[in-house]
């Protein structure tokens, strides 16, 4: 099967591609996070090229992106005979693992134990800023944060109060889910809705291309907002519809075996 002669594949790649916001290093991070996150998982340079070039990315851009990722400590490269192989470093695996629950969660978060932290204007700001680096906190304003989980007892310069119920005003929803994010999410929904079911026979590399595009587009939506239950979502938020479409399509594109990515094409 010639990888270049599959009309459904070509049309779907074009539908999912986002060349205006295509950072090649970020595409590679999405690829490794989906296909080769486990320790010992390795992808050859040929397989990377076969997966990524259908997106309109040149081999030279892939080499530059790999150089950046090696320099930043994400990826290591080695030689295997005449071929190059690439794999996530321990740092890269840890970074990928940290966001995997957000990317691959099949339902929105549903925390029920909320608390509020309030800093005195000026003096407690640095402590609150440190707290906001944690994934279970969101900023309400410059002196107030909302978090879920146990109330911390080690932040003496912050006021802490448990919350039994929350009313989320429109201005906070708009702050947490800004217009550009809502627009990107809606565009992803529209693109996914136009994709017909995959044909029965795709090559492993084609499957890798499609999974990478889907995960990359979804990752760029889901990691740009806090993990919050539906009560915090604006009325026009398409995130949960997108989530269902993403996993409906990924379920039809099972993860390819890494060895199969280098297998000869029939």
C-alpha positions as CSV (number, residue, x, y, z in Angstrom):
1,X,0.0,0.0,0.0
2,X,1.5,3.3,-1.1
3,X,1.3,5.8,1.8
4,X,1.0,8.6,-0.6
5,X,-2.2,7.3,-2.3
6,X,-4.9,7.2,0.3
7,X,-7.5,9.9,-0.4
8,X,-9.2,9.5,3.0
9,X,-5.9,9.9,4.8
10,X,-4.8,12.9,2.8
11,X,-8.1,14.7,3.3
12,X,-8.2,13.9,7.1
13,X,-4.6,15.2,7.5
14,X,-5.6,18.4,5.7
15,X,-8.7,18.7,7.9
16,X,-6.7,18.3,11.2
17,X,-3.6,20.2,10.2
18,X,-3.1,23.6,11.8
19,X,-0.1,25.1,9.8
20,X,-0.6,28.6,11.2
21,X,0.2,27.4,14.7
22,X,2.6,24.6,13.8
23,X,5.6,24.5,16.2
24,X,7.5,21.4,15.1
25,X,9.2,20.8,18.4
26,X,5.7,20.8,20.0
27,X,4.3,18.4,17.4
28,X,7.2,16.0,18.3
29,X,6.4,16.3,22.0
30,X,2.8,15.4,21.2
31,X,4.0,12.4,19.1
32,X,6.3,11.0,21.8
33,X,3.8,11.6,24.5
34,X,1.2,9.5,22.6
35,X,3.3,6.9,20.8
36,X,6.5,6.5,22.9
37,X,6.2,7.8,26.4
38,X,7.3,4.6,28.2
39,X,10.8,4.0,29.3
40,X,12.8,2.2,26.6
41,X,10.4,3.3,23.8
42,X,12.4,4.4,20.8
43,X,11.4,5.8,17.4
44,X,13.8,5.8,14.5
45,X,14.5,8.9,12.5
46,X,12.9,7.3,9.4
47,X,9.7,6.6,11.3
48,X,9.6,10.2,12.6
49,X,10.0,11.5,9.1
50,X,7.3,9.1,7.8
51,X,4.9,10.3,10.5
52,X,5.5,14.0,10.4
53,X,6.2,14.9,6.8
54,X,2.5,14.3,5.7
55,X,1.7,17.3,7.9
56,X,3.7,19.5,5.4
57,X,6.7,19.7,7.7
58,X,10.1,19.3,6.0
59,X,12.8,16.9,7.2
60,X,15.1,19.9,7.8
61,X,12.6,21.4,10.2
62,X,12.3,18.0,12.0
63,X,16.1,18.0,12.5
64,X,16.1,21.5,13.9
65,X,13.3,20.7,16.3
66,X,15.1,17.6,17.5
67,X,18.2,19.6,18.1
68,X,16.2,22.0,20.2
69,X,14.6,19.2,22.2
70,X,18.0,17.6,22.9
71,X,19.3,21.0,24.0
72,X,16.3,21.4,26.3
73,X,16.8,18.0,27.8
74,X,13.6,16.4,26.4
75,X,15.0,13.9,24.0
76,X,18.2,11.9,23.5
77,X,19.4,10.5,20.2
78,X,21.7,7.7,19.3
79,X,22.9,5.7,16.3
80,X,21.7,2.1,15.5
81,X,23.9,1.1,12.6
82,X,23.3,3.6,9.9
83,X,20.0,4.8,11.4
84,X,19.3,7.3,14.1
85,X,16.9,6.6,17.0
86,X,15.3,9.0,19.4
87,X,13.7,8.6,22.8
88,X,12.5,10.7,25.7
89,X,14.8,11.4,28.6
90,X,13.8,10.9,32.1
91,X,12.9,14.6,32.3
92,X,10.9,14.3,29.1
93,X,9.0,11.2,30.4
94,X,8.2,13.0,33.6
95,X,7.0,16.1,31.8
96,X,4.8,14.0,29.6
97,X,3.5,11.9,32.4
98,X,2.5,15.0,34.4
99,X,0.0,16.1,31.7
100,X,-1.1,12.7,30.5
101,X,-4.1,12.6,32.9
102,X,-5.3,15.9,31.6
103,X,-4.9,15.0,27.9
104,X,-6.4,11.5,28.1
105,X,-9.0,12.0,30.7
106,X,-12.4,11.0,29.3
107,X,-14.5,13.2,31.5
108,X,-14.1,16.7,33.0
109,X,-12.8,17.0,36.5
110,X,-15.4,16.8,39.3
111,X,-13.7,17.9,42.5
112,X,-16.0,18.7,45.4
113,X,-13.7,19.8,48.2
114,X,-13.0,23.5,47.5
115,X,-11.1,26.2,49.4
116,X,-10.2,29.8,48.9
117,X,-6.8,31.4,49.7
118,X,-6.5,35.2,50.1
119,X,-3.3,37.1,50.3
120,X,-2.8,40.6,51.8
121,X,-2.2,42.9,48.9
122,X,1.5,43.1,48.4
123,X,3.0,41.2,51.3
124,X,1.6,37.7,50.6
125,X,1.6,37.9,46.9
126,X,4.8,35.9,46.3
127,X,3.4,33.0,48.4
128,X,0.1,33.0,46.5
129,X,2.1,33.1,43.2
130,X,4.0,30.0,44.3
131,X,0.7,28.2,45.2
132,X,-0.7,29.1,41.7
133,X,2.0,27.0,40.1
134,X,0.3,23.9,41.5
135,X,-2.2,22.2,39.2
136,X,-5.2,22.3,41.6
137,X,-5.3,26.1,41.9
138,X,-6.7,28.8,39.7
139,X,-6.4,32.6,40.1
140,X,-9.5,34.5,40.8
141,X,-7.7,37.9,41.0
142,X,-4.3,39.0,42.0
143,X,-4.9,38.3,45.7
144,X,-7.3,35.4,45.6
145,X,-6.9,31.8,44.5
146,X,-9.4,28.9,44.4
147,X,-8.2,25.4,45.0
148,X,-9.5,21.9,45.5
149,X,-8.2,19.3,47.9
150,X,-7.2,19.6,51.5
151,X,-6.7,23.2,52.9
152,X,-2.9,23.7,53.3
153,X,-1.8,24.4,56.8
154,X,1.7,25.7,56.1
155,X,0.9,29.0,54.5
156,X,0.7,31.2,57.5
157,X,0.6,34.5,55.6
158,X,-2.5,33.5,53.6
159,X,-6.1,33.4,54.8
160,X,-7.6,30.0,54.0
161,X,-11.3,29.1,54.1
162,X,-13.2,25.9,53.1
163,X,-16.1,26.4,50.7
164,X,-19.2,24.2,50.8
165,X,-20.8,25.6,47.6
166,X,-19.7,27.8,44.8
167,X,-21.5,30.3,42.5
168,X,-19.4,31.0,39.4
169,X,-20.1,34.4,37.9
170,X,-19.8,35.0,34.1
171,X,-16.7,37.2,34.5
172,X,-14.8,34.3,36.1
173,X,-15.9,31.9,33.5
174,X,-14.7,34.3,30.8
175,X,-11.4,34.7,32.6
176,X,-10.8,31.0,32.9
177,X,-12.0,30.2,29.3
178,X,-11.1,33.3,27.2
179,X,-12.5,34.0,23.8
180,X,-9.5,32.8,21.8
181,X,-9.5,29.4,23.6
182,X,-13.3,29.0,23.1
183,X,-12.7,29.8,19.4
184,X,-9.9,27.2,19.0
185,X,-12.0,24.6,20.8
186,X,-15.0,25.3,18.5
187,X,-12.8,25.0,15.4
188,X,-11.5,21.7,16.6
189,X,-15.0,20.5,17.2
190,X,-16.0,21.5,13.6
191,X,-12.9,19.8,12.1
192,X,-13.5,16.6,14.0
193,X,-17.2,16.5,13.1
194,X,-16.3,16.5,9.4
195,X,-14.1,13.3,9.6
196,X,-15.7,10.1,8.4
197,X,-14.8,6.7,10.0
198,X,-11.3,5.5,9.1
199,X,-10.9,2.9,6.4
200,X,-10.1,-0.6,7.5
201,X,-6.5,-0.5,6.3
202,X,-4.1,2.3,7.3
203,X,-0.3,1.9,7.6
204,X,1.2,2.1,11.1
205,X,2.8,5.4,10.1
206,X,-0.5,6.9,8.8
207,X,-2.1,5.9,12.1
208,X,0.8,7.6,13.9
209,X,0.3,10.8,11.8
210,X,-3.4,11.0,12.6
211,X,-3.1,10.2,16.3
212,X,-0.3,12.8,16.6
213,X,-2.5,15.5,14.9
214,X,-5.5,14.7,17.0
215,X,-3.6,14.6,20.3
216,X,-1.7,17.8,19.4
217,X,-4.8,19.8,18.6
218,X,-6.6,18.5,21.7
219,X,-3.5,19.1,23.9
220,X,-3.3,22.7,22.7
221,X,-6.9,23.2,24.0
222,X,-7.1,21.1,27.1
223,X,-3.8,22.3,28.6
224,X,-4.7,26.0,28.2
225,X,-7.4,26.0,30.8
226,X,-7.7,24.7,34.4
227,X,-9.1,21.3,35.0
228,X,-12.6,22.3,36.3
229,X,-16.0,20.8,36.4
230,X,-18.8,21.8,34.0
231,X,-20.2,24.4,36.4
232,X,-17.2,26.6,35.6
233,X,-17.7,26.3,31.8
234,X,-19.2,29.2,29.7
235,X,-22.4,28.3,28.0
236,X,-20.7,28.2,24.6
237,X,-17.8,26.0,25.7
238,X,-17.4,23.1,23.3
239,X,-14.7,21.3,25.3
240,X,-16.8,18.3,26.4
241,X,-18.2,17.8,22.9
242,X,-14.6,17.9,21.6
243,X,-13.5,15.4,24.3
244,X,-16.0,12.9,23.1
245,X,-15.1,13.4,19.4
246,X,-11.4,13.1,20.2
247,X,-11.7,9.8,22.0
248,X,-14.3,8.5,19.6
249,X,-11.7,8.9,16.8
250,X,-8.6,7.8,18.8
251,X,-10.5,4.6,19.7
252,X,-10.7,3.8,15.9
253,X,-7.0,4.4,15.5
254,X,-5.3,2.0,17.9
255,X,-1.7,2.7,18.9
256,X,0.7,1.2,16.4
257,X,3.5,-1.0,17.5
258,X,6.8,1.0,17.3
259,X,8.5,-1.8,15.4
260,X,5.8,-1.7,12.8
261,X,6.6,1.9,12.0
262,X,9.8,0.8,10.3
263,X,8.3,-2.3,8.6
264,X,8.3,-2.3,4.7
265,X,5.1,-1.1,3.1
266,X,3.2,-3.6,1.1
